[in-house]
Amino acid sequence: MGSTSTSTSTATPAFSRETGDDGSFQRQDSAFRDTTIVPEAGRYHLYVSYACPWAHRAIIARRLKGLEDVISMSVVDPVRDERGWAFTGGEFTDPVNGFGFLSEAYHASDPSFDARVTVPVIWDKEEGRIVNNESGDVLRILNSGFSDLADNTVDLYPEILRPEINAINRRVYDTVNNGVYKAGFTTSQETYEREAYALFETLDWLEERLAHQRYLASGDVPTEADWRLFTTLVRFDSVYVTHFKCNLRRLVDYPNLWGFTRDLYQSHGIADTVKLDQIKAHYFLTHPQINGNRLIPIGPDLDFEEPHGRG
């Protein structure tokens, strides 16, 4: 790979507290990591954004596990300013606590909290606190924490596949899920090129893996590894190719990855969890350091309903 420049720019970072001295994006640790759940219908509430890939995982798991009548859910406005995720009215309201901003949930749980507010969040209505705001934890809580209240014919983390799923997750998280952000939020040309090339090396690896099997792990049904990748891939051509400059190749240039994405999109009622209008509004209107004129691209024209051929 060639480098255009090895200098670090003086651009203002999108998240200064999560930017290293070398201009690299260093994602903050999640603050709330309780994984203990009392399996009671109506006790817990999920705060999410349809725009956010990390929260999208939780929305998908709630649907796949049949928990939509067990766990209530509020959606924040996809357009976020310096005050953070907000409830602005209409479909973006909080009927549980009447919060105007999700930060209120964080401060109610920990008055000293002063980091970036993120989604998803599991809220305990009875105790009035955040249980967990780490998307990986939330995915597993929804998968196994609600006992007979959930559809246990679906197991996103089957024991026999856990070593394989964990290994896939480690690489995909670092170079794909978080990799697009590490490429997009850096202020360093050298760091951008390093992270972007690492992203496409993993996409190439995934493309080859999916040439020989329908899903990422060796089982015959999708697991959390597939859904964790899906929420990045479904945003890839609409956002990351242009907004984060991850443009060496597009998702549609990968026959197996593009088919895999359509396969998951068309299954299990997932299509209506993909709200590209909110996704594009969030990214293109929320990061002025990257998109100063706040224009939302009209394309690309993607057909997620096209037959995937991966039966």
JOQUI-V732932 format. One record per residue. N is the residue number from 0. RES is the residue in three letters. PSI is psi in radians with two decimals (* if undefined). Layout:
n=N res=RES psi=PSI
n=N res=RES psi=PSI
This chain:
n=0 res=MET psi=2.49
n=1 res=GLY psi=2.68
n=2 res=SER psi=2.27
n=3 res=THR psi=-0.69
n=4 res=SER psi=2.62
n=5 res=THR psi=0.19
n=6 res=SER psi=2.66
n=7 res=THR psi=2.25
n=8 res=SER psi=2.98
n=9 res=THR psi=0.30
n=10 res=ALA psi=2.62
n=11 res=THR psi=2.18
n=12 res=PRO psi=2.68
n=13 res=ALA psi=-0.69
n=14 res=PHE psi=1.62
n=15 res=SER psi=-0.61
n=16 res=ARG psi=-0.20
n=17 res=GLU psi=0.44
n=18 res=THR psi=2.17
n=19 res=GLY psi=3.00
n=20 res=ASP psi=-0.44
n=21 res=ASP psi=0.14
n=22 res=GLY psi=0.02
n=23 res=SER psi=2.58
n=24 res=PHE psi=2.18
n=25 res=GLN psi=1.66
n=26 res=ARG psi=2.36
n=27 res=GLN psi=2.71
n=28 res=ASP psi=2.59
n=29 res=SER psi=2.47
n=30 res=ALA psi=-0.46
n=31 res=PHE psi=2.01
n=32 res=ARG psi=0.47
n=33 res=ASP psi=2.25
n=34 res=THR psi=0.15
n=35 res=THR psi=2.13
n=36 res=ILE psi=2.39
n=37 res=VAL psi=2.00
n=38 res=PRO psi=1.44
n=39 res=GLU psi=2.30
n=40 res=ALA psi=2.34
n=41 res=GLY psi=-0.10
n=42 res=ARG psi=-0.56
n=43 res=TYR psi=2.65
n=44 res=HIS psi=2.44
n=45 res=LEU psi=2.16
n=46 res=TYR psi=2.20
n=47 res=VAL psi=3.01
n=48 res=SER psi=2.31
n=49 res=TYR psi=-0.36
n=50 res=ALA psi=-0.49
n=51 res=CYS psi=2.21
n=52 res=PRO psi=-0.54
n=53 res=TRP psi=-0.72
n=54 res=ALA psi=-0.55
n=55 res=HIS psi=-0.61
n=56 res=ARG psi=-0.80
n=57 res=ALA psi=-0.70
n=58 res=ILE psi=-0.76
n=59 res=ILE psi=-0.80
n=60 res=ALA psi=-0.71
n=61 res=ARG psi=-0.70
n=62 res=ARG psi=-0.86
n=63 res=LEU psi=-0.60
n=64 res=LYS psi=0.07
n=65 res=GLY psi=0.63
n=66 res=LEU psi=0.23
n=67 res=GLU psi=-0.43
n=68 res=ASP psi=-0.06
n=69 res=VAL psi=-0.67
n=70 res=ILE psi=2.06
n=71 res=SER psi=2.90
n=72 res=MET psi=2.41
n=73 res=SER psi=2.54
n=74 res=VAL psi=2.29
n=75 res=VAL psi=2.77
n=76 res=ASP psi=2.34
n=77 res=PRO psi=-0.38
n=78 res=VAL psi=2.06
n=79 res=ARG psi=2.36
n=80 res=ASP psi=-2.83
n=81 res=GLU psi=-0.24
n=82 res=ARG psi=-0.16
n=83 res=GLY psi=-2.96
n=84 res=TRP psi=2.33
n=85 res=ALA psi=2.70
n=86 res=PHE psi=1.89
n=87 res=THR psi=0.05
n=88 res=GLY psi=3.01
n=89 res=GLY psi=-2.20
n=90 res=GLU psi=-0.19
n=91 res=PHE psi=1.22
n=92 res=THR psi=2.84
n=93 res=ASP psi=1.59
n=94 res=PRO psi=-0.25
n=95 res=VAL psi=-0.89
n=96 res=ASN psi=-0.19
n=97 res=GLY psi=0.44
n=98 res=PHE psi=2.55
n=99 res=GLY psi=-0.49
n=100 res=PHE psi=2.54
n=101 res=LEU psi=-0.43
n=102 res=SER psi=-0.46
n=103 res=GLU psi=-0.61
n=104 res=ALA psi=-0.69
n=105 res=TYR psi=-0.78
n=106 res=HIS psi=-0.51
n=107 res=ALA psi=-0.52
n=108 res=SER psi=-0.60
n=109 res=ASP psi=1.72
n=110 res=PRO psi=-0.34
n=111 res=SER psi=-0.03
n=112 res=PHE psi=2.25
n=113 res=ASP psi=0.41
n=114 res=ALA psi=-2.99
n=115 res=ARG psi=2.35
n=116 res=VAL psi=2.26
n=117 res=THR psi=2.85
n=118 res=VAL psi=2.68
n=119 res=PRO psi=2.86
n=120 res=VAL psi=2.28
n=121 res=ILE psi=2.15
n=122 res=TRP psi=2.31
n=123 res=ASP psi=1.90
n=124 res=LYS psi=-0.62
n=125 res=GLU psi=-0.74
n=126 res=GLU psi=-0.16
n=127 res=GLY psi=0.86
n=128 res=ARG psi=2.81
n=129 res=ILE psi=2.26
n=130 res=VAL psi=-0.85
n=131 res=ASN psi=2.43
n=132 res=ASN psi=0.38
n=133 res=GLU psi=2.05
n=134 res=SER psi=-0.64
n=135 res=GLY psi=-0.74
n=136 res=ASP psi=-0.79
n=137 res=VAL psi=-0.73
n=138 res=LEU psi=-0.76
n=139 res=ARG psi=-0.57
n=140 res=ILE psi=-0.80
n=141 res=LEU psi=-0.56
n=142 res=ASN psi=-0.70
n=143 res=SER psi=-0.03
n=144 res=GLY psi=-0.10
n=145 res=PHE psi=0.29
n=146 res=SER psi=-2.31
n=147 res=ASP psi=-0.08
n=148 res=LEU psi=-0.31
n=149 res=ALA psi=2.88
n=150 res=ASP psi=1.75
n=151 res=ASN psi=0.14
n=152 res=THR psi=-0.27
n=153 res=VAL psi=2.15
n=154 res=ASP psi=1.91
n=155 res=LEU psi=-0.17
n=156 res=TYR psi=1.07
n=157 res=PRO psi=2.44
n=158 res=GLU psi=-0.70
n=159 res=ILE psi=-0.41
n=160 res=LEU psi=0.02
n=161 res=ARG psi=-0.77
n=162 res=PRO psi=-0.71
n=163 res=GLU psi=-0.79
n=164 res=ILE psi=-0.78
n=165 res=ASN psi=-0.73
n=166 res=ALA psi=-0.75
n=167 res=ILE psi=-0.82
n=168 res=ASN psi=-0.73
n=169 res=ARG psi=-0.83
n=170 res=ARG psi=-0.78
n=171 res=VAL psi=-0.70
n=172 res=TYR psi=-0.88
n=173 res=ASP psi=-0.74
n=174 res=THR psi=-0.22
n=175 res=VAL psi=-1.19
n=176 res=ASN psi=-0.94
n=177 res=ASN psi=-0.34
n=178 res=GLY psi=-0.67
n=179 res=VAL psi=-0.62
n=180 res=TYR psi=-0.68
n=181 res=LYS psi=-0.57
n=182 res=ALA psi=-0.73
n=183 res=GLY psi=-0.52
n=184 res=PHE psi=-0.10
n=185 res=THR psi=2.68
n=186 res=THR psi=0.20
n=187 res=SER psi=2.24
n=188 res=GLN psi=-0.77
n=189 res=GLU psi=-0.79
n=190 res=THR psi=-0.72
n=191 res=TYR psi=-0.87
n=192 res=GLU psi=-0.72
n=193 res=ARG psi=-0.83
n=194 res=GLU psi=-0.65
n=195 res=ALA psi=-0.76
n=196 res=TYR psi=-0.66
n=197 res=ALA psi=-0.68
n=198 res=LEU psi=-0.88
n=199 res=PHE psi=-0.45
n=200 res=GLU psi=-0.71
n=201 res=THR psi=-0.69
n=202 res=LEU psi=-0.67
n=203 res=ASP psi=-0.74
n=204 res=TRP psi=-0.75
n=205 res=LEU psi=-0.71
n=206 res=GLU psi=-0.76
n=207 res=GLU psi=-0.71
n=208 res=ARG psi=-0.73
n=209 res=LEU psi=-0.10
n=210 res=ALA psi=-0.33
n=211 res=HIS psi=-0.12
n=212 res=GLN psi=2.70
n=213 res=ARG psi=-0.67
n=214 res=TYR psi=2.94
n=215 res=LEU psi=-0.78
n=216 res=ALA psi=2.95
n=217 res=SER psi=0.00
n=218 res=GLY psi=3.09
n=219 res=ASP psi=0.18
n=220 res=VAL psi=2.71
n=221 res=PRO psi=2.52
n=222 res=THR psi=-3.09
n=223 res=GLU psi=-0.50
n=224 res=ALA psi=-0.69
n=225 res=ASP psi=-0.78
n=226 res=TRP psi=-0.57
n=227 res=ARG psi=-0.66
n=228 res=LEU psi=-0.71
n=229 res=PHE psi=-0.76
n=230 res=THR psi=-0.38
n=231 res=THR psi=-0.79
n=232 res=LEU psi=-0.67
n=233 res=VAL psi=-0.30
n=234 res=ARG psi=-0.13
n=235 res=PHE psi=-1.01
n=236 res=ASP psi=-0.52
n=237 res=SER psi=-0.45
n=238 res=VAL psi=-1.03
n=239 res=TYR psi=-0.55
n=240 res=VAL psi=-0.76
n=241 res=THR psi=-0.91
n=242 res=HIS psi=-0.73
n=243 res=PHE psi=0.12
n=244 res=LYS psi=0.54
n=245 res=CYS psi=1.20
n=246 res=ASN psi=0.34
n=247 res=LEU psi=-0.75
n=248 res=ARG psi=2.80
n=249 res=ARG psi=2.85
n=250 res=LEU psi=-0.72
n=251 res=VAL psi=-0.16
n=252 res=ASP psi=-0.13
n=253 res=TYR psi=1.74
n=254 res=PRO psi=-0.73
n=255 res=ASN psi=-0.75
n=256 res=LEU psi=-0.68
n=257 res=TRP psi=-0.72
n=258 res=GLY psi=-0.75
n=259 res=PHE psi=-0.77
n=260 res=THR psi=-0.76
n=261 res=ARG psi=-0.65
n=262 res=ASP psi=-0.89
n=263 res=LEU psi=-0.70
n=264 res=TYR psi=-0.67
n=265 res=GLN psi=0.02
n=266 res=SER psi=2.74
n=267 res=HIS psi=0.44
n=268 res=GLY psi=0.48
n=269 res=ILE psi=-0.47
n=270 res=ALA psi=-0.72
n=271 res=ASP psi=0.04
n=272 res=THR psi=-0.15
n=273 res=VAL psi=1.79
n=274 res=LYS psi=1.52
n=275 res=LEU psi=-0.46
n=276 res=ASP psi=-0.75
n=277 res=GLN psi=-0.65
n=278 res=ILE psi=-0.88
n=279 res=LYS psi=-0.69
n=280 res=ALA psi=-0.75
n=281 res=HIS psi=-0.97
n=282 res=TYR psi=-0.82
n=283 res=PHE psi=-0.28
n=284 res=LEU psi=-0.15
n=285 res=THR psi=-0.32
n=286 res=HIS psi=1.35
n=287 res=PRO psi=-0.39
n=288 res=GLN psi=-0.44
n=289 res=ILE psi=-0.70
n=290 res=ASN psi=1.32
n=291 res=GLY psi=-0.54
n=292 res=ASN psi=-0.07
n=293 res=ARG psi=0.59
n=294 res=LEU psi=2.43
n=295 res=ILE psi=2.09
n=296 res=PRO psi=2.57
n=297 res=ILE psi=-0.36
n=298 res=GLY psi=-2.94
n=299 res=PRO psi=2.89
n=300 res=ASP psi=1.76
n=301 res=LEU psi=2.49
n=302 res=ASP psi=1.58
n=303 res=PHE psi=-0.22
n=304 res=GLU psi=-0.08
n=305 res=GLU psi=2.38
n=306 res=PRO psi=2.36
n=307 res=HIS psi=-0.40
n=308 res=GLY psi=0.43
n=309 res=ARG psi=0.52
n=310 res=GLY psi=*
